[in-house]
Every structure is written in structure tokens, then in C-alpha cells.
Amino acid sequence: MTHHDGRGPGLAGDAVALAAGLADLAVCGLSSAVGGVSGLLRRADLGELLADGREETKARGRLVLDRYAATPPAHLEVLARTVTTRAQAESGSE
């Protein structure tokens, strides 16, 4: 989910990150958060609190996806970069 071209994630990326964040929350103990629901419903700033929670959950989901869904670089690309670096080093040292 890391974007190397400077663009932010699209709508599909946000949805996947949100789903992964929600799954991570469930695994980490969502049941303990359910106990405070009655107190949350009485808050005046519930909309703002929910928006903040949604953003934090998406950020958490992006971290989970970066941790578990990151693909290693292609083997041939790594070799090509190594050859290029060595060639530049040799041409610069002569």
C-alpha cells in the first residue's frame, strides 16, 4: 500500500485500509471498547469523534497492510540496480 509516485490512496485503497484497520481492532480487543458505548452516545461531539476514529482506523489499516501485504522487490530489479550501481562506481573511480 505504499505509494512511491506521490499519489495518495484512492477510494478502493481507503476501503481496504479501513477494513484491515477494523479487523486489526477486532483482533486486538474490540470487546473492551464496547463497554464504553453508553458513555459515547451521550457526548455532544459524537460526529467529530466518529470522524477522528474513522481516520485513525484507516491509518491503522494502512499500517497493517504495509506490514503484512508488502511485496518484496523483484529479483531482477534488484540485480539491475546492483549492476547499475557497480557500473557507476567503476566509471567514477577511473
C-alpha positions as CSV (number, residue, x, y, z in Angstrom):
1,M,0.0,0.0,0.0
2,T,3.0,2.3,0.0
3,H,2.7,4.8,-2.9
4,H,6.1,5.7,-4.5
5,D,4.7,8.1,-7.0
6,G,3.4,10.7,-4.5
7,R,-0.2,10.0,-5.0
8,G,-2.5,9.2,-2.1
9,P,-4.5,6.1,-1.9
10,G,-7.8,6.1,-3.9
11,L,-11.2,5.2,-2.7
12,A,-10.6,1.4,-3.1
13,G,-7.3,1.8,-1.1
14,D,-9.2,3.7,1.6
15,A,-11.8,1.0,1.8
16,V,-9.2,-1.8,2.1
17,A,-7.3,0.1,4.7
18,L,-10.5,0.8,6.7
19,A,-11.4,-2.9,6.5
20,A,-7.9,-4.0,7.6
21,G,-7.9,-1.5,10.4
22,L,-11.3,-2.8,11.6
23,A,-10.1,-6.3,11.5
24,D,-7.0,-5.4,13.5
25,L,-9.1,-3.6,16.1
26,A,-11.3,-6.7,16.4
27,V,-8.3,-8.9,17.0
28,C,-6.7,-6.5,19.5
29,G,-9.7,-6.4,21.7
30,L,-12.8,-4.7,20.3
31,S,-14.8,-6.2,23.1
32,S,-13.2,-4.0,25.7
33,A,-14.2,-0.9,23.7
34,V,-17.9,-1.9,23.5
35,G,-18.2,-1.4,27.3
36,G,-17.9,2.4,26.9
37,V,-20.6,2.7,24.1
38,S,-23.2,4.2,26.5
39,G,-20.8,7.0,27.5
40,L,-20.0,7.7,23.9
41,L,-23.7,8.1,22.9
42,R,-24.1,10.9,25.5
43,R,-21.3,13.0,24.0
44,A,-22.1,16.2,22.2
45,D,-19.2,15.9,19.8
46,L,-20.0,12.4,18.7
47,G,-19.8,13.2,15.0
48,E,-16.3,14.7,15.3
49,L,-15.3,11.8,17.5
50,L,-16.5,9.3,14.9
51,A,-14.7,11.1,12.1
52,D,-11.4,11.0,14.1
53,G,-12.0,7.4,14.9
54,R,-12.5,6.6,11.2
55,E,-9.3,8.4,10.2
56,E,-7.3,6.6,12.9
57,T,-8.8,3.3,11.9
58,K,-7.8,3.9,8.3
59,A,-4.3,4.8,9.3
60,R,-4.1,1.7,11.4
61,G,-5.3,-0.4,8.5
62,R,-2.7,1.1,6.2
63,L,0.0,0.2,8.8
64,V,-1.4,-3.4,8.9
65,L,-1.4,-3.6,5.1
66,D,2.1,-2.2,4.9
67,R,3.3,-4.7,7.5
68,Y,1.7,-7.9,6.1
69,A,0.9,-7.2,2.4
70,A,4.2,-5.6,1.4
71,T,5.7,-7.4,-1.5
72,P,9.5,-7.8,-1.7
73,P,11.2,-6.1,-4.7
74,A,11.5,-8.1,-7.9
75,H,14.7,-10.1,-8.0
76,L,15.7,-8.9,-11.5
77,E,15.1,-5.3,-10.5
78,V,17.5,-5.7,-7.5
79,L,20.1,-7.3,-9.8
80,A,19.7,-4.5,-12.3
81,R,20.2,-1.8,-9.6
82,T,23.2,-3.6,-8.3
83,V,24.8,-3.8,-11.7
84,T,24.0,-0.1,-12.4
85,T,25.5,1.0,-9.0
86,R,28.6,-1.0,-9.7
87,A,29.0,0.4,-13.2
88,Q,28.6,3.9,-11.9
89,A,31.1,3.3,-9.2
90,E,33.7,1.8,-11.6
91,S,33.2,4.7,-14.1
92,G,33.6,7.3,-11.4
93,S,36.7,5.7,-9.9
94,E,38.7,5.6,-13.2
